[in-house]
Amino acid sequence: MQRIDNLYLFSAFKINIVSKGPAKCEGTEVTLTATPADDGWKFDHWEGDVPSGHEADNPLIITMDSDKTVTAVFTEIPQYTLTVDTEGQGDVSLNPTGGTYDEGTQVTLTAIEAPGWKFDHWEGDLSGDDNPATITMNSDKTVTAVFTNTAPTAAFTATTNDLTVNVDASGCSDNENSTDDLEVRWDWTNDGTYDTDWSTTKTASHTYSSAGTYTIKLQVKDVGGLTSETTKQVTMSITDYFLEEFAAGKDAAKYYSPNGGWNDRSYGFKINYWNVPKQVEPGQVVPCSLAYTIGSGNNPNAVVYKTVLAEWSPNSPIAVLENGELEGQPRTVRKDFTFTAPTTPGTYRIRLAMTWAFQGIENFYGEGPAVDAWNPGVGQWAEVILKVQPMP
């Protein structure tokens, strides 16, 4: 047996002792494992009696065929800083956390959207729109997460019913928020003052005090606070009551009487229109217009008195539109008049009636003495419904 001196491994600055031990017999294979003594250091390579091509092996196998000297070289691990910025409203989480990393560390960045904002893309030392995304720390890095928020689109429909308009803003949209999350408010006359508070309810209604053309403004706001507006014009009008001519289509010689029966007198009476509003305030003075057509009597020897009136109930007129003898050619009459609505809220019927008699009947607002009348009060009539209640 040949005696071999001990094998020693020496250490120097930043070079850690790997191992040392007694002499090894010729041909013995020795395994050397380099382990950093402190955090922040890493094995780099072997020097000395190292087989060619195996300088970076760890562990390293040495065959003892002579005295050997091997040095393990350790280097300090570089550290790099990851700086993260945001554009818009949002945040970024890092995994692993910290911001300063050993060289080669892979860091996962996750963009976290603020309410109403949407992550769009990365800028700087990271590109694309993957979320989350990974970056390898091989130098100092700066990454910016870009968040965007676009203003919502305002849109609405409007339908009218007399003086009431019904609006629906469910057609509003936004790139970052659902329609349900959008808030809306309304300016019914586009005067710069919004008449409703912010609400996620997209439907609303408003009743105007008079007919006319109005501009409605809608403002919509997304979760991020951005707003947009749109306007729409609506024309409000009071519905005219186009009342039927009771004789038409039935029997030209027969007409309705006030009690709903038939009357064989052929004094024609046609109501063309009567524009009483459907709803008024209690005690409101209501202007309205009425047009009607009166035909002449068919008995040239008769003197027929007629009265055209509007009344709350029989013998309770709100307006006597005309009275006197029914004579001359058929004609159409337009009357403008006002009446005062009841002060007690409720639903009321207004009757428009034409009454006649062969001689004047005082209690039917005709002319002449109350003598020998034929079926006083018989004639055509129609009713409209008037709702009396405070406006909202």
C-alpha contacts under 8 A as a table, 3 or more apart, distances in Angstrom:
res1	aa1	res2	aa2	distance
2	Q	25	C	7.55
2	Q	26	E	7.56
3	R	23	A	7.92
3	R	25	C	7.34
4	I	23	A	5.50
4	I	24	K	6.46
4	I	25	C	6.64
4	I	26	E	7.54
4	I	66	S	7.77
4	I	67	D	7.33
5	D	22	P	7.75
5	D	23	A	5.17
5	D	24	K	7.85
5	D	67	D	6.89
6	N	21	G	6.62
6	N	22	P	4.82
6	N	23	A	3.81
6	N	24	K	7.11
6	N	67	D	7.75
7	L	20	K	6.39
7	L	21	G	6.32
7	L	22	P	6.54
7	L	23	A	5.83
7	L	24	K	7.60
7	L	67	D	6.41
7	L	68	K	6.14
7	L	69	T	6.96
8	Y	19	S	7.59
8	Y	20	K	5.05
8	Y	21	G	6.87
8	Y	68	K	7.73
8	Y	69	T	6.48
9	L	17	I	6.18
9	L	18	V	6.68
9	L	19	S	6.21
9	L	20	K	5.72
9	L	69	T	6.13
9	L	70	V	5.93
9	L	71	T	6.32
10	F	17	I	5.97
10	F	70	V	7.79
10	F	71	T	6.57
11	S	14	K	7.99
11	S	15	I	5.10
11	S	16	N	5.23
11	S	17	I	5.00
11	S	71	T	7.16
12	A	15	I	4.86
12	A	16	N	6.97
13	F	16	N	7.98
14	K	73	V	7.14
14	K	74	F	5.92
14	K	75	T	6.75
15	I	71	T	7.49
15	I	72	A	6.22
15	I	73	V	5.16
15	I	74	F	5.61
16	N	36	P	7.25
16	N	37	A	7.04
16	N	72	A	6.71
16	N	73	V	7.33
16	N	74	F	7.13
17	I	71	T	7.89
17	I	72	A	7.35
18	V	32	L	7.01
18	V	33	T	6.83
18	V	34	A	5.77
18	V	35	T	7.32
18	V	71	T	7.95
18	V	72	A	6.74
19	S	32	L	7.21
24	K	28	T	6.28
24	K	64	M	6.81
25	C	28	T	5.62
25	C	64	M	7.03
26	E	64	M	5.32
26	E	65	D	5.15
26	E	66	S	7.25
27	G	63	T	5.75
27	G	64	M	5.02
27	G	65	D	5.59
28	T	63	T	5.67
28	T	64	M	5.22
28	T	65	D	7.82
29	E	61	I	6.37
29	E	62	I	5.51
29	E	63	T	4.40
29	E	64	M	6.17
30	V	61	I	5.53
30	V	62	I	5.06
30	V	63	T	6.30
30	V	64	M	7.33
31	T	59	P	6.44
31	T	60	L	5.59
31	T	61	I	4.48
31	T	62	I	6.35
32	L	58	N	7.45
32	L	59	P	5.38
32	L	60	L	5.03
32	L	61	I	6.27
32	L	62	I	7.66
33	T	58	N	5.79
33	T	59	P	4.32
33	T	60	L	6.45
34	A	43	F	6.50
34	A	58	N	6.41
34	A	59	P	6.68
34	A	72	A	6.56
35	T	42	K	7.90
35	T	43	F	6.99
36	P	39	D	7.21
36	P	41	W	5.89
36	P	42	K	5.82
36	P	43	F	6.49
36	P	74	F	7.02
37	A	41	W	7.70
38	D	41	W	6.13
40	G	76	E	5.79
40	G	77	I	5.22
40	G	78	P	7.97
40	G	102	D	7.93
41	W	74	F	6.44
41	W	75	T	5.60
41	W	76	E	4.30
41	W	77	I	5.14
42	K	74	F	5.44
42	K	75	T	5.52
42	K	76	E	6.25
42	K	77	I	6.12
43	F	72	A	7.36
43	F	73	V	6.21
43	F	74	F	4.39
43	F	75	T	6.37
44	D	56	A	6.89
44	D	72	A	7.74
44	D	73	V	5.60
44	D	74	F	5.22
44	D	75	T	6.13
45	H	55	E	5.43
45	H	56	A	4.71
45	H	57	D	7.49
45	H	72	A	6.18
45	H	73	V	5.38
45	H	74	F	7.29
46	W	50	V	6.79
46	W	55	E	4.85
46	W	56	A	6.33
46	W	57	D	7.91
46	W	70	V	6.80
46	W	71	T	5.62
46	W	72	A	4.70
46	W	73	V	5.92
47	E	50	V	6.31
47	E	55	E	6.83
47	E	70	V	5.74
47	E	71	T	4.96
47	E	72	A	6.44
47	E	73	V	7.28
48	G	68	K	7.97
48	G	69	T	5.75
48	G	70	V	4.64
48	G	71	T	6.00
49	D	68	K	5.77
49	D	69	T	5.59
49	D	70	V	5.46
50	V	54	H	6.72
50	V	55	E	6.29
50	V	62	I	7.35
50	V	70	V	6.68
51	P	54	H	5.65
51	P	55	E	7.20
51	P	62	I	7.65
52	S	55	E	6.86
53	G	56	A	7.82
54	H	57	D	5.22
54	H	60	L	7.33
57	D	60	L	5.26
64	M	67	D	7.16
64	M	68	K	7.37
77	I	102	D	6.48
77	I	103	E	6.63
78	P	102	D	5.99
78	P	103	E	5.48
79	Q	100	T	6.56
79	Q	101	Y	5.34
79	Q	102	D	4.39
79	Q	103	E	5.48
80	Y	100	T	5.60
80	Y	101	Y	5.43
80	Y	102	D	6.41
80	Y	103	E	6.54
80	Y	137	M	6.53
80	Y	138	N	7.15
80	Y	139	S	5.53
80	Y	140	D	4.78
80	Y	141	K	7.58
81	T	99	G	5.75
81	T	100	T	4.44
81	T	101	Y	6.42
81	T	139	S	7.62
81	T	140	D	4.89
81	T	141	K	6.32
82	L	99	G	5.06
82	L	100	T	6.18
82	L	101	Y	7.73
82	L	137	M	7.80
82	L	140	D	6.00
82	L	141	K	4.80
82	L	142	T	5.83
82	L	143	V	7.60
83	T	99	G	6.83
83	T	141	K	6.17
83	T	142	T	4.63
83	T	143	V	6.29
84	V	92	V	7.54
84	V	142	T	5.88
84	V	143	V	4.97
84	V	144	T	5.74
84	V	145	A	7.65
85	D	142	T	7.74
85	D	143	V	6.29
85	D	144	T	4.57
85	D	145	A	6.38
86	T	89	Q	7.31
86	T	90	G	6.81
86	T	91	D	6.72
86	T	92	V	7.79
86	T	144	T	5.22
86	T	145	A	4.76
86	T	146	V	5.89
86	T	147	F	7.44
87	E	90	G	7.83
87	E	144	T	6.93
87	E	145	A	6.18
87	E	146	V	4.69
87	E	147	F	5.84
88	G	117	W	7.81
88	G	146	V	6.31
88	G	147	F	4.82
88	G	148	T	6.04
88	G	149	N	7.85
89	Q	113	E	7.05
89	Q	114	A	5.61
89	Q	117	W	6.49
89	Q	147	F	6.12
89	Q	148	T	7.75
90	G	111	A	7.21
90	G	112	I	5.59
90	G	113	E	4.63
90	G	114	A	4.64
90	G	117	W	7.36
90	G	119	F	7.84
90	G	147	F	6.53
91	D	111	A	5.95
91	D	112	I	5.00
91	D	113	E	6.62
91	D	114	A	7.47
91	D	145	A	7.90
92	V	109	L	6.46
92	V	110	T	5.44
92	V	111	A	4.55
92	V	112	I	5.68
92	V	145	A	7.34
93	S	97	T	7.72
93	S	109	L	5.79
93	S	110	T	5.22
93	S	111	A	6.67
93	S	112	I	7.41
94	L	97	T	4.98
94	L	98	G	7.57
94	L	99	G	7.83
94	L	107	V	6.62
94	L	108	T	5.77
94	L	109	L	4.94
94	L	110	T	6.67
95	N	107	V	5.61
95	N	108	T	5.11
95	N	109	L	6.70
96	P	107	V	6.10
96	P	108	T	7.22
98	G	101	Y	7.47
101	Y	105	T	6.24
101	Y	137	M	6.90
102	D	105	T	5.78
102	D	137	M	7.30
103	E	137	M	5.53
103	E	138	N	5.26
103	E	139	S	7.39
104	G	136	T	5.83
104	G	137	M	5.13
104	G	138	N	5.57
105	T	136	T	5.76
105	T	137	M	5.35
105	T	138	N	7.86
106	Q	134	T	6.49
106	Q	135	I	5.65
106	Q	136	T	4.45
106	Q	137	M	6.26
107	V	134	T	5.53
107	V	135	I	5.38
107	V	136	T	6.37
107	V	137	M	7.42
108	T	132	P	6.58
108	T	133	A	5.65
108	T	134	T	4.35
108	T	135	I	6.54
109	L	131	N	7.54
109	L	132	P	5.54
109	L	133	A	5.35
109	L	134	T	6.10
109	L	135	I	7.80
110	T	131	N	5.79
110	T	132	P	4.37
110	T	133	A	6.65
111	A	119	F	6.71
111	A	131	N	6.36
111	A	132	P	6.71
111	A	145	A	6.71
112	I	119	F	7.53
113	E	116	G	7.93
113	E	117	W	5.79
113	E	118	K	5.72
113	E	119	F	6.02
113	E	147	F	7.25
114	A	117	W	5.43
114	A	118	K	7.58
115	P	223	V	6.20
115	P	224	G	6.27
116	G	149	N	6.77
116	G	176	E	5.95
116	G	177	N	6.11
116	G	222	D	6.60
116	G	223	V	4.50
116	G	224	G	4.25
116	G	225	G	7.86
117	W	147	F	6.24
117	W	148	T	5.68
117	W	149	N	4.97
117	W	176	E	6.12
117	W	224	G	6.46
118	K	147	F	5.37
118	K	148	T	5.37
118	K	149	N	6.39
118	K	176	E	6.03
119	F	145	A	7.41
119	F	146	V	6.16
119	F	147	F	4.36
119	F	148	T	6.39
120	D	129	D	6.26
120	D	145	A	7.80
120	D	146	V	5.62
120	D	147	F	5.36
120	D	148	T	6.30
121	H	127	S	7.02
121	H	128	G	5.66
121	H	129	D	4.22
121	H	130	D	7.49
121	H	145	A	6.27
121	H	146	V	5.43
121	H	147	F	7.40
122	W	126	L	5.77
122	W	127	S	4.82
122	W	128	G	5.70
122	W	129	D	6.05
122	W	143	V	6.87
122	W	144	T	5.68
122	W	145	A	4.84
122	W	146	V	6.03
123	E	126	L	5.66
123	E	127	S	5.32
123	E	128	G	7.80
123	E	143	V	5.84
123	E	144	T	4.97
123	E	145	A	6.50
123	E	146	V	7.32
124	G	127	S	6.85
124	G	142	T	5.86
124	G	143	V	4.82
124	G	144	T	6.06
125	D	141	K	5.98
125	D	142	T	5.73
125	D	143	V	5.49
126	L	135	I	7.09
126	L	143	V	5.89
126	L	144	T	7.95
130	D	133	A	5.49
137	M	140	D	7.06
137	M	141	K	7.28
149	N	175	N	7.78
149	N	176	E	6.63
149	N	224	G	7.16
149	N	226	L	7.99
150	T	174	D	7.41
150	T	175	N	6.70
150	T	176	E	7.41
150	T	226	L	7.39
151	A	174	D	6.92
151	A	221	K	7.86
151	A	222	D	7.16
151	A	226	L	5.15
151	A	227	T	5.80
151	A	228	S	6.48
152	P	172	C	7.18
152	P	173	S	5.71
152	P	174	D	4.34
152	P	175	N	7.14
152	P	220	V	6.92
152	P	221	K	6.80
152	P	222	D	6.25
152	P	226	L	7.14
152	P	227	T	6.42
152	P	228	S	6.27
153	T	172	C	5.52
153	T	173	S	5.22
153	T	174	D	6.13
153	T	220	V	7.57
153	T	228	S	6.45
153	T	229	E	7.93
154	A	169	A	7.63
154	A	171	G	7.57
154	A	172	C	4.91
154	A	173	S	7.04
154	A	218	L	7.07
154	A	219	Q	6.80
154	A	220	V	5.85
154	A	228	S	6.04
154	A	229	E	5.69
154	A	230	T	5.84
155	A	169	A	5.90
155	A	170	S	7.75
155	A	171	G	5.47
155	A	172	C	5.04
155	A	218	L	7.74
155	A	230	T	6.62
156	F	167	V	6.68
156	F	168	D	5.35
156	F	169	A	4.21
156	F	170	S	6.91
156	F	171	G	6.00
156	F	172	C	7.12
156	F	218	L	7.67
157	T	167	V	5.61
157	T	168	D	5.34
157	T	169	A	6.68
158	A	165	V	6.50
158	A	166	N	5.59
158	A	167	V	4.47
158	A	168	D	6.62
158	A	234	V	7.54
159	T	165	V	5.64
159	T	166	N	5.29
159	T	167	V	6.58
160	T	163	L	7.06
160	T	164	T	5.72
160	T	165	V	4.37
160	T	166	N	6.28
160	T	234	V	7.70
160	T	235	T	7.98
160	T	236	M	6.87
161	N	164	T	5.19
161	N	165	V	6.29
161	N	236	M	7.84
162	D	236	M	6.18
162	D	237	S	5.40
162	D	238	I	4.85
162	D	239	T	5.67
162	D	277	P	7.94
162	D	278	K	7.85
163	L	207	T	5.42
163	L	208	Y	5.34
163	L	209	S	7.12
163	L	210	S	6.81
163	L	211	A	6.46
163	L	236	M	5.36
163	L	237	S	6.14
163	L	238	I	6.41
164	T	205	S	6.87
164	T	206	H	5.55
164	T	207	T	4.10
164	T	208	Y	6.32
164	T	236	M	7.58
165	V	205	S	5.52
165	V	206	H	5.45
165	V	207	T	6.34
165	V	236	M	7.97
166	N	203	T	7.40
166	N	204	A	5.96
166	N	205	S	4.33
166	N	206	H	6.73
167	V	203	T	5.60
167	V	204	A	5.43
167	V	205	S	6.02
168	D	171	G	7.65
168	D	202	K	5.68
168	D	203	T	4.44
168	D	204	A	6.73
169	A	172	C	5.83
169	A	184	V	7.76
169	A	202	K	4.84
169	A	203	T	6.25
170	S	179	T	6.99
170	S	202	K	5.51
170	S	203	T	7.55
171	G	179	T	7.93
172	C	179	T	6.34
172	C	182	L	7.96
172	C	220	V	7.60
173	S	177	N	7.79
173	S	178	S	7.10
173	S	179	T	5.58
174	D	177	N	5.40
174	D	178	S	6.61
174	D	179	T	6.94
174	D	222	D	7.34
175	N	178	S	7.99
177	N	181	D	6.36
177	N	182	L	7.11
177	N	222	D	6.78
177	N	223	V	7.04
178	S	181	D	5.47
178	S	182	L	6.90
179	T	182	L	5.30
180	D	200	T	6.51
181	D	200	T	6.45
181	D	222	D	7.13
181	D	223	V	6.90
182	L	200	T	5.89
182	L	220	V	6.71
182	L	221	K	5.77
182	L	222	D	4.94
182	L	223	V	6.64
183	E	198	W	5.74
183	E	199	S	4.97
183	E	200	T	4.39
183	E	201	T	7.39
183	E	202	K	7.82
183	E	220	V	5.65
183	E	221	K	5.20
183	E	222	D	6.57
184	V	197	D	8.00
184	V	198	W	5.39
184	V	199	S	5.47
184	V	200	T	6.25
184	V	201	T	7.44
184	V	202	K	6.70
184	V	218	L	6.91
184	V	219	Q	5.61
184	V	220	V	4.45
184	V	221	K	6.34
185	R	194	Y	6.81
185	R	195	D	7.58
185	R	196	T	5.44
185	R	197	D	5.74
185	R	198	W	5.05
185	R	199	S	6.58
185	R	218	L	6.05
185	R	219	Q	5.55
185	R	220	V	6.78
186	W	194	Y	5.58
186	W	195	D	5.86
186	W	196	T	5.54
186	W	197	D	7.89
186	W	216	I	7.25
186	W	217	K	5.89
186	W	218	L	4.98
186	W	219	Q	6.59
187	D	190	N	5.31
187	D	191	D	7.12
187	D	192	G	7.18
187	D	193	T	6.23
187	D	194	Y	4.30
187	D	195	D	5.19
187	D	196	T	7.20
187	D	216	I	5.86
187	D	217	K	5.04
187	D	218	L	6.56
188	W	194	Y	7.56
188	W	195	D	6.71
188	W	206	H	7.50
188	W	214	Y	7.60
188	W	215	T	6.89
188	W	216	I	4.72
188	W	217	K	6.50
189	T	214	Y	5.84
189	T	215	T	5.37
189	T	216	I	5.50
189	T	217	K	7.38
190	N	193	T	7.30
190	N	215	T	5.66
190	N	216	I	5.60
190	N	217	K	5.50
190	N	231	T	8.00
194	Y	197	D	7.51
199	S	202	K	7.51
201	T	204	A	7.89
206	H	392	P	7.95
207	T	391	M	7.33
207	T	392	P	7.16
208	Y	211	A	7.33
208	Y	236	M	7.93
210	S	236	M	7.73
210	S	237	S	7.81
211	A	235	T	7.53
211	A	236	M	4.90
211	A	237	S	4.65
211	A	238	I	6.38
212	G	235	T	5.67
212	G	236	M	5.18
212	G	237	S	6.48
213	T	233	Q	6.77
213	T	234	V	5.63
213	T	235	T	4.18
213	T	236	M	6.04
214	Y	233	Q	5.60
214	Y	234	V	5.43
214	Y	235	T	6.31
214	Y	236	M	7.63
215	T	231	T	6.49
215	T	232	K	5.61
215	T	233	Q	4.32
215	T	234	V	6.36
216	I	231	T	5.42
216	I	232	K	5.36
216	I	233	Q	6.17
216	I	234	V	7.51
217	K	229	E	6.88
217	K	230	T	5.79
217	K	231	T	4.33
217	K	232	K	6.68
218	L	229	E	5.50
218	L	230	T	5.46
218	L	231	T	6.18
219	Q	227	T	6.71
219	Q	228	S	5.72
219	Q	229	E	4.37
219	Q	230	T	6.75
220	V	227	T	5.45
220	V	228	S	5.60
220	V	229	E	6.36
221	K	224	G	7.93
221	K	225	G	5.85
221	K	226	L	5.56
221	K	227	T	4.33
221	K	228	S	6.84
222	D	225	G	5.38
222	D	226	L	5.62
222	D	227	T	6.55
223	V	226	L	7.59
238	I	275	N	6.92
238	I	276	V	7.73
238	I	277	P	5.73
238	I	278	K	7.88
239	T	275	N	6.31
239	T	276	V	7.74
239	T	277	P	6.71
239	T	278	K	7.80
240	D	273	Y	6.31
240	D	274	W	5.88
240	D	275	N	4.11
240	D	276	V	6.94
240	D	277	P	7.89
241	Y	273	Y	5.52
241	Y	274	W	5.21
241	Y	275	N	5.52
241	Y	276	V	7.20
241	Y	384	V	7.89
242	F	271	I	7.75
242	F	272	N	6.12
242	F	273	Y	4.52
242	F	274	W	6.68
243	L	271	I	6.00
243	L	272	N	6.37
243	L	273	Y	5.98
243	L	274	W	7.61
243	L	382	A	7.61
244	E	248	A	7.90
244	E	270	K	7.61
244	E	271	I	6.81
244	E	272	N	7.60
245	E	248	A	5.52
245	E	269	F	7.45
245	E	270	K	4.95
245	E	271	I	6.12
245	E	272	N	7.73
246	F	250	K	7.70
246	F	255	Y	6.50
246	F	256	Y	6.62
246	F	270	K	7.39
246	F	380	Q	7.42
247	A	250	K	5.55
247	A	251	D	5.83
247	A	252	A	5.60
247	A	253	A	7.66
247	A	254	K	6.41
247	A	255	Y	5.38
247	A	256	Y	7.48
247	A	268	G	7.95
248	A	251	D	6.81
248	A	252	A	6.54
249	G	252	A	7.73
250	K	254	K	7.84
251	D	254	K	5.36
251	D	255	Y	7.65
252	A	255	Y	7.68
252	A	266	S	7.46
253	A	264	D	6.04
253	A	265	R	6.73
253	A	266	S	5.14
254	K	262	W	6.33
254	K	263	N	5.56
254	K	264	D	4.80
254	K	265	R	6.48
254	K	266	S	6.34
255	Y	262	W	5.85
255	Y	263	N	5.37
255	Y	264	D	6.73
255	Y	265	R	7.21
255	Y	266	S	7.16
255	Y	268	G	7.91
255	Y	379	G	7.29
255	Y	380	Q	6.47
256	Y	259	N	7.98
256	Y	260	G	5.84
256	Y	261	G	5.93
256	Y	262	W	5.16
256	Y	263	N	6.22
256	Y	379	G	6.55
256	Y	380	Q	5.30
256	Y	381	W	7.39
257	S	260	G	5.33
257	S	261	G	5.43
257	S	262	W	5.87
257	S	263	N	6.05
257	S	378	V	5.07
257	S	379	G	4.69
257	S	380	Q	5.41
257	S	381	W	7.18
258	P	261	G	7.42
258	P	353	A	7.62
258	P	377	G	7.30
258	P	378	V	5.96
258	P	379	G	6.07
258	P	380	Q	6.39
258	P	381	W	6.07
263	N	378	V	7.57
263	N	379	G	7.70
266	S	297	G	6.89
266	S	298	N	6.92
267	Y	294	I	7.50
267	Y	295	G	5.66
267	Y	296	S	6.04
267	Y	297	G	5.30
267	Y	298	N	7.33
268	G	293	T	7.70
268	G	294	I	5.68
268	G	295	G	4.53
268	G	296	S	7.17
269	F	292	Y	7.15
269	F	293	T	5.68
269	F	294	I	4.76
269	F	295	G	6.28
269	F	354	M	7.49
269	F	380	Q	6.53
270	K	292	Y	5.42
270	K	293	T	4.89
270	K	294	I	6.56
271	I	274	W	7.72
271	I	291	A	6.38
271	I	292	Y	4.33
271	I	293	T	6.43
272	N	290	L	7.66
272	N	291	A	5.32
272	N	292	Y	5.08
272	N	293	T	7.19
273	Y	289	S	7.99
273	Y	290	L	5.85
273	Y	291	A	5.52
273	Y	292	Y	7.13
274	W	288	C	7.22
274	W	289	S	5.86
274	W	290	L	4.52
274	W	291	A	6.63
275	N	288	C	5.76
275	N	289	S	5.88
275	N	290	L	6.89
276	V	286	V	7.99
276	V	287	P	7.94
276	V	288	C	5.71
276	V	289	S	7.66
276	V	384	V	7.75
276	V	386	L	7.67
277	P	280	V	6.94
277	P	386	L	7.10
278	K	385	I	6.77
278	K	386	L	5.23
278	K	387	K	5.93
279	Q	386	L	5.87
279	Q	387	K	4.56
279	Q	388	V	5.71
279	Q	389	Q	7.11
280	V	284	Q	6.50
280	V	286	V	7.70
280	V	341	A	7.36
280	V	386	L	7.52
280	V	387	K	6.45
280	V	388	V	5.15
280	V	389	Q	6.39
280	V	390	P	7.37
280	V	391	M	7.56
281	E	284	Q	5.22
281	E	341	A	7.43
281	E	388	V	5.65
281	E	389	Q	5.31
281	E	390	P	4.98
281	E	391	M	6.42
282	P	341	A	5.97
282	P	342	P	5.74
282	P	343	T	4.34
282	P	344	T	6.20
282	P	345	P	6.09
282	P	388	V	5.63
282	P	389	Q	5.89
282	P	390	P	6.51
283	G	340	T	5.80
283	G	341	A	4.76
283	G	342	P	5.28
283	G	343	T	4.53
283	G	344	T	8.00
284	Q	340	T	5.61
284	Q	341	A	5.31
284	Q	342	P	7.85
285	V	338	T	6.52
285	V	339	F	5.66
285	V	340	T	4.38
285	V	341	A	6.34
286	V	338	T	5.30
286	V	339	F	5.36
286	V	340	T	5.97
286	V	341	A	6.91
287	P	336	D	7.40
287	P	337	F	5.96
287	P	338	T	4.30
287	P	339	F	6.76
288	C	336	D	5.91
288	C	337	F	5.82
288	C	338	T	6.08
289	S	334	R	7.12
289	S	335	K	5.78
289	S	336	D	4.45
289	S	337	F	6.48
290	L	334	R	5.58
290	L	335	K	5.16
290	L	336	D	6.32
291	A	332	T	6.88
291	A	333	V	5.51
291	A	334	R	4.24
291	A	335	K	6.30
292	Y	332	T	5.52
292	Y	333	V	5.45
292	Y	334	R	6.62
293	T	330	P	6.98
293	T	331	R	5.48
293	T	332	T	4.04
293	T	333	V	6.11
294	I	330	P	5.36
294	I	331	R	5.58
294	I	332	T	6.39
294	I	333	V	7.90
295	G	329	Q	6.76
295	G	330	P	4.05
295	G	331	R	6.69
296	S	326	L	6.32
296	S	327	E	5.45
296	S	328	G	5.99
296	S	329	Q	5.84
296	S	330	P	5.52
297	G	300	P	7.28
297	G	304	V	7.51
297	G	326	L	6.86
297	G	327	E	6.76
299	N	302	A	5.41
302	A	358	F	6.63
303	V	325	E	6.76
303	V	326	L	7.44
303	V	358	F	5.59
303	V	359	Q	6.78
304	V	325	E	5.64
304	V	326	L	5.47
304	V	327	E	7.80
304	V	356	W	6.46
304	V	357	A	5.51
304	V	358	F	4.32
304	V	359	Q	6.17
304	V	360	G	7.75
305	Y	323	N	7.33
305	Y	324	G	5.44
305	Y	325	E	4.37
305	Y	326	L	5.57
305	Y	356	W	5.23
305	Y	357	A	5.29
305	Y	358	F	6.01
305	Y	359	Q	5.92
305	Y	360	G	5.41
305	Y	366	G	6.48
305	Y	367	E	6.98
306	K	323	N	5.51
306	K	324	G	5.67
306	K	325	E	6.00
306	K	326	L	5.77
306	K	354	M	6.80
306	K	355	T	5.52
306	K	356	W	4.18
306	K	357	A	6.69
306	K	360	G	7.79
306	K	366	G	6.39
307	T	320	V	7.46
307	T	321	L	7.66
307	T	322	E	5.87
307	T	323	N	4.26
307	T	324	G	6.75
307	T	354	M	5.58
307	T	355	T	5.30
307	T	356	W	6.36
307	T	364	F	7.20
307	T	365	Y	6.49
307	T	366	G	5.75
308	V	320	V	6.25
308	V	321	L	5.47
308	V	322	E	5.42
308	V	323	N	6.33
308	V	352	L	7.48
308	V	353	A	5.86
308	V	354	M	4.49
308	V	355	T	6.64
309	L	317	P	6.58
309	L	318	I	7.67
309	L	319	A	5.67
309	L	320	V	4.31
309	L	321	L	5.24
309	L	322	E	7.13
309	L	352	L	5.89
309	L	353	A	5.65
309	L	354	M	6.60
310	A	317	P	5.68
310	A	318	I	5.65
310	A	319	A	5.24
310	A	320	V	6.44
310	A	321	L	7.53
310	A	350	I	6.79
310	A	351	R	5.62
310	A	352	L	4.42
310	A	353	A	6.35
311	E	314	P	6.54
311	E	315	N	7.19
311	E	316	S	5.32
311	E	317	P	3.82
311	E	318	I	4.98
311	E	319	A	6.76
311	E	350	I	5.89
311	E	351	R	5.33
311	E	352	L	6.46
311	E	353	A	7.80
312	W	316	S	5.71
312	W	317	P	6.21
312	W	318	I	6.56
312	W	348	Y	7.81
312	W	349	R	6.48
312	W	350	I	4.98
312	W	351	R	6.24
313	S	316	S	5.29
313	S	317	P	7.29
313	S	349	R	7.97
313	S	350	I	7.28
313	S	351	R	6.85
314	P	317	P	7.51
315	N	363	N	7.26
315	N	364	F	6.78
317	P	320	V	6.65
318	I	339	F	6.34
319	A	337	F	7.52
319	A	339	F	7.43
320	V	323	N	7.58
320	V	365	Y	7.73
321	L	335	K	6.95
323	N	365	Y	7.31
323	N	366	G	5.74
323	N	367	E	7.29
324	G	366	G	6.29
324	G	367	E	6.02
341	A	388	V	7.26
342	P	345	P	7.25
342	P	388	V	7.27
344	T	388	V	7.41
345	P	387	K	7.62
345	P	388	V	4.78
345	P	389	Q	4.81
345	P	390	P	7.73
346	G	387	K	5.99
346	G	388	V	5.21
346	G	389	Q	6.60
347	T	385	I	6.84
347	T	386	L	5.77
347	T	387	K	4.51
347	T	388	V	6.11
348	Y	385	I	5.75
348	Y	386	L	5.07
348	Y	387	K	6.27
348	Y	388	V	7.56
349	R	383	E	6.18
349	R	384	V	5.64
349	R	385	I	4.72
349	R	386	L	6.11
350	I	383	E	5.36
350	I	384	V	5.34
350	I	385	I	6.44
350	I	386	L	7.21
351	R	381	W	6.65
351	R	382	A	5.57
351	R	383	E	4.27
351	R	384	V	6.62
352	L	381	W	5.34
352	L	382	A	5.30
352	L	383	E	6.12
353	A	379	G	6.88
353	A	380	Q	5.87
353	A	381	W	4.15
353	A	382	A	6.62
354	M	377	G	7.84
354	M	378	V	7.78
354	M	379	G	5.24
354	M	380	Q	5.53
354	M	381	W	6.30
355	T	364	F	7.36
355	T	376	P	7.18
355	T	377	G	4.64
355	T	378	V	5.42
355	T	379	G	4.80
355	T	380	Q	7.32
356	W	360	G	7.90
356	W	376	P	6.45
356	W	377	G	6.04
356	W	378	V	6.39
356	W	379	G	6.60
357	A	360	G	6.15
357	A	361	I	6.96
357	A	373	A	5.55
357	A	374	W	5.43
357	A	375	N	6.82
357	A	376	P	5.51
357	A	377	G	7.32
357	A	378	V	7.97
358	F	373	A	5.76
358	F	374	W	5.96
359	Q	367	E	7.81
359	Q	368	G	6.80
359	Q	369	P	7.44
359	Q	370	A	7.39
359	Q	371	V	6.88
359	Q	372	D	7.01
359	Q	373	A	5.60
359	Q	374	W	7.84
360	G	366	G	5.05
360	G	367	E	4.50
360	G	368	G	4.56
360	G	369	P	5.93
360	G	370	A	6.16
360	G	371	V	7.69
360	G	373	A	7.40
361	I	364	F	5.44
361	I	365	Y	6.69
361	I	366	G	5.24
361	I	367	E	6.42
361	I	368	G	6.68
361	I	369	P	6.37
361	I	370	A	4.68
361	I	371	V	7.34
361	I	373	A	7.05
361	I	376	P	7.10
362	E	365	Y	5.11
362	E	366	G	5.29
362	E	367	E	6.25
362	E	368	G	6.85
362	E	369	P	6.52
362	E	370	A	5.74
363	N	366	G	7.38
363	N	370	A	7.88
364	F	376	P	7.79
364	F	377	G	6.83
370	A	373	A	7.19
373	A	376	P	5.92
375	N	378	V	6.06
